[in-house]
Each structure stands twice: as structure tokens, then as C-alpha cells.
Amino acid sequence: MDIQPETQIAEVASTHPATIRVFQRHGVDFCCGGKRPLSEVCGEKDLAFENLKQELSAAIDGSPASQRSWQDAPLGELVSFIVDRYHQWLKDELPRLTQMMNKVLAVHGERHPDLQAVGQTFEAILAEIAPHMMKEERVLFPYITQMDGLAQKGEALAGSPFGSVRNPIGSMEQDHEVLGQLLVKLRQQTGDFTPPEDACNTYRGLYHGLTEMEGELHQHIHLENNVLHPRSVALEEKLQAAVSA
């Protein structure tokens, strides 16, 4: 891949998922804020472009050949991967983090009053995630899977219940933007997920779990915003064009 200052973050991360670790290491938003040129990020983070390019190229060259790129995979397969990998992870992990959060607030909340704000932000994240995943699994994803099936059979798309898939995608990306802002807030409130010196093991485990949650959501949102959504819009347009042809 020819990485240039004008190359978008999302393009690099989508084409070569191994580069995500590089972006994470430098605190670069590759999901909601991924549609920006690398030069802009270098300016914000005080990074020399050539140094960043070297790191990205090293990640690309060192990535295993078996690492999956979702740019060309069937969309139905990509949808299944997102549900099985990311939705299921959240469904399994969030109840555990909730239990830990409640325990830490009960034991340490009086000594660390800043924890109340952390708990409120976490609750706001929970309130966003559950209905968001439900809408995807019941509305958007079945439609994308249907389109993928039609494309594989060489059939045209008769119509859409949304007018255009851009409409539910726009709603999902608004949710992603809210989640992204809440994750930034959570990181700030926890001092980059750094527990205090008197933190018990549950406290430390909670912050470690929140760090993992942030990473999972960033990769999850990136895969939807920068791969699934644009590919779904393009597929719908192709299927609709077949009807009028």
C-alpha cells in the first residue's frame, strides 16, 4: 500500500488491520474519526509523518498472511463475524464489568468520590450499546445479509424498507459518535484507566476490563463505519441499478 500524507486513517486500518495497533499506540482515532488524512493526525499528535509511515509499513510487512481483510469478503460473512465476535463479546463482558463496577463503587466510592462520575459514564455506555446492537441485529444486518444473498444469486433488489440503506446506517453512525465521545470521557475520568495506589484487585480488574472494552469497541466501530457501511451502500446502489437496467 502506498501510504501518503493524504491517505485516510480508515483506508489504512481497513486494508491492513495489523496497523490498528499502531494507531492505538499513538492514541489515534481510527473508527469514528477515521476519515481524516494521516497528515492531520501527525500534526495533532506531534508525530513525524515518515516515522508513522515506517511504523505502519512495519506492521503491514509483519502481519501474518492468514490475517483476514474484510474488504472483499461477502457482506453476509462480515455481518456474522461482527455479531459473533463483537456483539457476543459485549453481551458476555458487560454484565461482568457491571458487577465489578457496582462492587468498586460500594467499597471505594466514599474514599474516591470521582468514581461516581466514572460509574455514570459507564451506565451511559451501557444504555447506548444494548438498543444499538438490537437495532443492528433485527433491522440493518438482516437487510444487508439479504442484499448479499441477492448479489450472490445475480438477482436485482426490488425495493428497500428504508428508502435507502443510508438511513439506518446514518442512525447507527450517530450512535457510534455518541459512544466514541463517552469512551473519551471515560478515559479522561479514569486517568487513562490508571487505578489509584490503594486500589484492590477488583478495582484494578475493573480498569483493565474497561481498557479492553474501549479497544473492542474501537475495532468494532471501525469495522462497521469504514468497511461494512460503505460496502453496503455500494452494494445497494449496484442492485438498484440492475433493476433499472
C-alpha positions as CSV (number, residue, x, y, z in Angstrom):
1,M,0.0,0.0,0.0
2,D,1.3,3.4,-0.9
3,I,0.9,5.4,2.3
4,Q,0.9,9.2,1.7
5,P,0.2,12.2,3.9
6,E,-3.3,12.5,2.3
7,T,-4.1,8.8,2.8
8,Q,-7.0,8.4,5.2
9,I,-6.6,6.6,8.5
10,A,-9.6,4.4,7.9
11,E,-8.2,3.3,4.5
12,V,-5.0,2.1,6.1
13,A,-6.8,0.4,9.0
14,S,-9.4,-1.3,6.8
15,T,-7.0,-2.6,4.2
16,H,-4.4,-3.7,6.8
17,P,-5.9,-4.5,10.2
18,A,-2.5,-5.1,11.7
19,T,-2.0,-1.3,11.6
20,I,-4.7,-0.8,14.2
21,R,-2.2,-1.5,17.0
22,V,0.0,1.3,15.7
23,F,-2.9,3.8,15.7
24,Q,-4.0,2.6,19.2
25,R,-0.4,3.1,20.5
26,H,-0.4,6.7,19.4
27,G,-4.0,7.4,20.6
28,V,-5.2,7.9,17.0
29,D,-9.0,7.5,16.4
30,F,-9.3,5.0,13.6
31,C,-13.0,4.4,13.9
32,C,-15.4,7.4,14.2
33,G,-12.6,9.8,13.3
34,G,-11.0,7.6,10.7
35,K,-12.0,9.6,7.6
36,R,-9.1,12.0,8.1
37,P,-5.7,12.2,6.4
38,L,-2.7,11.0,8.2
39,S,-1.0,14.4,7.9
40,E,-3.8,15.9,10.0
41,V,-3.3,13.3,12.8
42,C,0.5,13.8,12.6
43,G,0.0,17.5,13.3
44,E,-2.3,16.9,16.2
45,K,-0.1,14.2,17.8
46,D,3.2,15.9,17.0
47,L,4.3,12.9,15.0
48,A,6.7,13.0,12.1
49,F,4.9,11.5,9.1
50,E,7.9,9.5,7.9
51,N,8.1,7.9,11.4
52,L,4.4,7.0,11.4
53,K,4.7,5.6,7.9
54,Q,7.6,3.5,8.9
55,E,5.7,2.0,11.9
56,L,2.6,1.4,9.7
57,S,4.7,-0.3,7.0
58,A,6.4,-2.5,9.6
59,A,3.1,-3.6,10.9
60,I,1.9,-4.4,7.4
61,D,5.0,-6.3,6.5
62,G,5.0,-8.2,9.8
63,S,1.3,-9.2,9.7
64,P,0.6,-12.9,9.2
65,A,-0.6,-13.8,5.7
66,S,-3.6,-15.5,7.3
67,Q,-4.9,-12.3,8.8
68,R,-8.3,-11.6,7.4
69,S,-9.1,-8.5,5.4
70,W,-12.8,-7.8,5.1
71,Q,-12.7,-5.5,2.1
72,D,-13.6,-8.3,-0.3
73,A,-15.4,-10.9,1.9
74,P,-19.1,-11.5,1.3
75,L,-21.1,-9.0,3.4
76,G,-23.2,-11.7,5.0
77,E,-20.0,-13.3,6.3
78,L,-18.8,-9.9,7.6
79,V,-22.1,-9.4,9.4
80,S,-21.9,-12.8,11.0
81,F,-18.4,-12.1,12.1
82,I,-19.4,-8.8,13.8
83,V,-22.3,-10.4,15.6
84,D,-20.3,-13.5,16.7
85,R,-17.1,-11.7,17.6
86,Y,-18.0,-8.2,18.8
87,H,-21.7,-8.3,19.8
88,Q,-21.2,-11.6,21.7
89,W,-18.1,-10.3,23.4
90,L,-20.1,-7.3,24.7
91,K,-23.0,-9.5,25.8
92,D,-20.7,-11.7,27.8
93,E,-18.4,-9.0,29.2
94,L,-20.7,-6.1,30.1
95,P,-22.5,-7.9,32.9
96,R,-19.2,-8.9,34.4
97,L,-17.9,-5.3,34.3
98,T,-21.3,-4.0,35.7
99,Q,-20.9,-6.3,38.7
100,M,-17.3,-5.2,39.3
101,M,-18.3,-1.5,38.9
102,N,-21.0,-1.9,41.5
103,K,-18.7,-3.5,43.9
104,V,-15.9,-0.9,43.5
105,L,-18.4,1.9,43.9
106,A,-19.7,0.4,47.1
107,V,-16.3,-0.3,48.6
108,H,-14.3,2.7,47.3
109,G,-16.9,5.3,46.3
110,E,-16.6,7.2,49.6
111,R,-12.8,7.4,49.5
112,H,-12.7,8.1,45.8
113,P,-15.7,10.4,45.0
114,D,-14.5,10.7,41.4
115,L,-15.7,7.1,40.9
116,Q,-19.3,8.3,40.8
117,A,-18.7,10.1,37.5
118,V,-16.9,7.0,36.2
119,G,-19.9,4.9,37.1
120,Q,-22.3,7.4,35.5
121,T,-20.4,7.4,32.2
122,F,-20.2,3.6,32.2
123,E,-24.0,3.5,32.7
124,A,-24.4,5.8,29.8
125,I,-22.3,3.5,27.6
126,L,-24.5,0.5,28.6
127,A,-27.6,2.5,27.8
128,E,-26.3,3.2,24.3
129,I,-24.9,-0.3,23.5
130,A,-27.9,-2.5,24.2
131,P,-30.6,-0.9,22.0
132,H,-27.9,-0.2,19.3
133,M,-27.0,-3.8,18.9
134,M,-30.6,-4.8,18.9
135,K,-31.4,-2.5,16.1
136,E,-28.5,-3.8,14.1
137,E,-29.4,-7.4,14.6
138,R,-33.1,-7.0,13.9
139,V,-33.2,-4.3,11.2
140,L,-29.9,-3.4,9.5
141,F,-28.0,-6.6,9.5
142,P,-30.8,-8.8,8.1
143,Y,-31.2,-6.3,5.2
144,I,-27.5,-6.3,4.4
145,T,-27.5,-10.1,4.5
146,Q,-30.5,-10.2,2.2
147,M,-28.7,-7.9,-0.3
148,D,-25.6,-10.1,-0.1
149,G,-27.7,-13.2,-0.9
150,L,-29.3,-11.4,-3.9
151,A,-25.9,-10.4,-5.2
152,Q,-24.6,-13.9,-5.0
153,K,-27.6,-15.2,-6.9
154,G,-27.3,-12.5,-9.5
155,E,-30.7,-11.1,-8.7
156,A,-31.9,-7.5,-8.5
157,L,-33.2,-5.6,-5.5
158,A,-36.9,-5.0,-5.8
159,G,-37.1,-2.3,-3.0
160,S,-35.9,-1.2,0.4
161,P,-38.0,-0.7,3.6
162,F,-35.8,2.3,4.4
163,G,-35.8,4.2,1.2
164,S,-32.1,3.6,1.3
165,V,-29.7,1.7,3.5
166,R,-28.0,5.1,4.1
167,N,-30.9,5.9,6.5
168,P,-30.3,3.2,9.1
169,I,-26.6,3.5,8.6
170,G,-26.8,7.2,9.4
171,S,-28.6,6.4,12.6
172,M,-26.1,3.7,13.6
173,E,-23.1,6.1,12.9
174,Q,-24.7,8.7,15.1
175,D,-24.9,6.1,17.9
176,H,-21.2,5.4,17.2
177,E,-20.3,9.0,17.6
178,V,-22.0,9.2,20.9
179,L,-20.2,6.0,22.1
180,G,-16.9,7.4,20.9
181,Q,-17.4,10.6,22.9
182,L,-18.4,8.6,26.0
183,L,-15.2,6.4,25.7
184,V,-13.1,9.6,25.5
185,K,-14.8,10.9,28.6
186,L,-14.3,7.6,30.4
187,R,-10.6,7.5,29.6
188,Q,-10.3,11.1,30.9
189,Q,-12.2,10.4,34.1
190,T,-10.1,7.3,34.9
191,G,-6.7,9.0,34.1
192,D,-6.1,6.7,31.2
193,F,-7.6,3.7,33.2
194,T,-4.9,4.1,35.9
195,P,-6.1,2.7,39.3
196,P,-5.1,4.6,42.4
197,E,-2.3,3.1,44.6
198,D,-4.8,1.8,47.2
199,A,-6.9,0.0,44.6
200,C,-7.9,-3.5,45.4
201,N,-7.7,-6.3,42.9
202,T,-11.3,-5.8,41.8
203,Y,-10.7,-2.1,41.3
204,R,-7.6,-2.9,39.1
205,G,-9.5,-5.7,37.3
206,L,-12.3,-3.2,36.6
207,Y,-10.0,-0.7,35.0
208,H,-8.2,-3.4,33.0
209,G,-11.7,-4.6,31.8
210,L,-12.6,-1.0,30.8
211,T,-9.4,-0.7,28.8
212,E,-10.3,-3.9,26.9
213,M,-13.9,-2.7,26.4
214,E,-12.5,0.5,24.8
215,G,-10.3,-1.4,22.4
216,E,-13.1,-3.8,21.4
217,L,-15.5,-1.0,20.7
218,H,-12.9,0.9,18.7
219,Q,-12.2,-2.1,16.5
220,H,-16.0,-2.9,16.3
221,I,-17.0,0.6,15.3
222,H,-14.1,0.8,12.8
223,L,-15.2,-2.4,11.0
224,E,-18.8,-1.1,10.7
225,N,-18.1,2.6,9.8
226,N,-15.2,2.1,7.5
227,V,-15.9,-1.3,5.9
228,L,-19.4,-2.7,6.4
229,H,-21.3,0.6,5.9
230,P,-19.7,1.9,2.7
231,R,-19.7,-1.5,1.1
232,S,-23.4,-1.9,1.9
233,V,-24.2,1.4,0.3
234,A,-22.2,0.5,-2.8
235,L,-23.9,-2.9,-3.0
236,E,-27.4,-1.4,-2.7
237,E,-26.7,1.0,-5.4
238,K,-25.4,-1.8,-7.7
239,L,-28.5,-3.9,-7.0
240,Q,-30.8,-1.0,-7.6
241,A,-29.0,-0.1,-10.9
242,A,-29.7,-3.7,-12.0
243,V,-33.4,-3.2,-11.7
244,S,-33.4,-0.1,-13.9
245,A,-31.0,-1.5,-16.5
